[in-house]
Amino acid sequence: MAGYKYDLAPLREIHGALPVQRLTRRHIDDLVTDLSAGGTTTAKGHVRKPWVARSLNRTIDTTAMVLDYGVDRRLIGSKVAEQVKRLSKPRREMSTYTPQEVAAVLKAADKDRDRHLWYLALSGLRRGEVAGLRWSDVDQSEKTLTVRIAWVAAAGKAVENAPKTGSSSRTLPLDDGLAAVLRAARKRQAAERLALGAAYGDGLYVACDETGRPYHPDTVSKRWSRLVRSAGVRHINLHSARHTCGTTLHLRGVPLSVIVAWLGHADASVTARIYAHSQPDALKAASVTLGAVVTSTVTPIRTASETK
């Protein structure tokens, strides 16, 4: 609901007094143009910056969905947003960390109270999955963790939500290193509970502060940014840590079907298109492999002086 309200806000602010039956495609086309240029004013009096294609397309899609519903319910006569042109989104190569950068981040993380969160993020969990993971979902005897819920931001508040897709609910094995990191975090939180006494929160979540209260998802992102600065590496956002996991598995030869299951994707094409990035070292290695087959038998061209 919060997302739909945000998407529809510009339309309602400008044309909210207009009967929906009188809304035309021209109204929507002009709105898209204005949002793209920037300068429109919100209900609170803030001036909007130019919107990017992704935000504009979401507003168009939400508007079209609402108007389609109106047609289905015989409240309006036509789907005026159906043919509104969506903006093309520039192709963006996702940033990922190299193994050397991952090592630098984890070295810095080992001095951080929340280091277990960064191990989880680099192990492929989404931000909401990291924030929503409960200690009851971590089974140290079986060495597994189970993704059951996501802790997400909606209208500025943190709420529990179902995982992104049905495939997102998954049980992953813990290697000895990650299991040890989680045990240490659990022990540290137990000591904090003992020190604070009755004032300590419920401490149900793996991602919580020193008082046992769960982190807001945005707080997790801010702490990640602070960590990478301390590590002295280039900044990538928290979701790109998940991209790093997918890329690392891909470059290490893990089968695509296994990567799909690990990341909790519903569609293997998403994994192949978005998460299986190439990195410079991998491209160099590919060049050597290709050269061994293609160019190793090429006879060097000799100059006239060399033939004498």
ABEGO torsion letter per residue (X at the ends): XAAAAAAAAAAAAAAAABBAAABBAAAAAAAAAAAAAEGBBBAAGBBBBBBBAAAAAAAAAAAAAAAAAAAAAGABABBAAAABBBBBBBBBBBBBBBAAAAAAAAAAAAABAAAAAAAAAAAGBBAAAAAABBAAABBAAAGBBBBABBBBBBGGBBBBBBBABAAABBBBBBBAAAAAAAAAAAAAAAAAAAAAEAABBAGABABBBAAGBBBBAAAAAAAAAAAAAAAGBBBBBAAAAAAAAAAAAAAAGBBAAAAAAAAGBABAAAAAAAABBBBAAAAAAAAAAAAAAAAAABBBBBBAAAAX
